[in-house]
Amino acid sequence: MNEKLAQRLEAALKHKRGITTRKMFGGLCFLMHGNMLCGVEKNNLVMRVGAENYEKLLKLKYARPMDFTGKPMKGLLYISAEGVKTKTALDKWVNRCLDFVSGLPKKQKNK
């Protein structure tokens, strides 16, 4: 896992409420109120953008289907590290994820 990319992602999310982390996909994922938001897997960002945004965002440079299992996962994209070299570029992708995930119901904690 690209530790530097994970640190940058953590810094971009540090002032957001309800953010937690969990090891997933062989990397690190960030969750918002229990819903997967984004993460780092190898040298890629994993971005949850939702099925309704998937096709449009897939056309952007540096974006490709997340095919961790060999089958593309609708609503999730890989963004190469090259595509988020600047803070502005990273923030733009993070905001896309936040826009989608903030509309999902909060998951209840296990009791």
RAHU-V137852 format. One record per backbone hydrogen bond with DSSP energy under -1.0 kcal/mol. CO is the residue of the C=O (numbers start at 1). NH is the residue of the N-H. If there is no record, write none. Layout:
co nh
CO NH
CO NH
//
This chain:
co nh
1 3
2 6
3 7
4 8
5 9
6 10
7 11
8 12
9 13
13 16
18 33
20 31
22 29
24 27
27 24
28 40
29 22
30 37
30 38
31 20
32 35
33 107
35 32
37 48
38 30
39 46
40 28
41 44
42 2
43 81
44 41
45 79
46 39
47 77
50 54
53 57
54 58
57 60
60 63
62 80
64 78
66 73
67 70
73 76
75 49
75 50
76 66
77 47
78 64
79 45
80 83
81 84
86 90
87 91
88 92
89 93
90 94
91 95
92 96
93 97
94 98
95 99
96 100
97 101
98 102
100 103
101 104
//
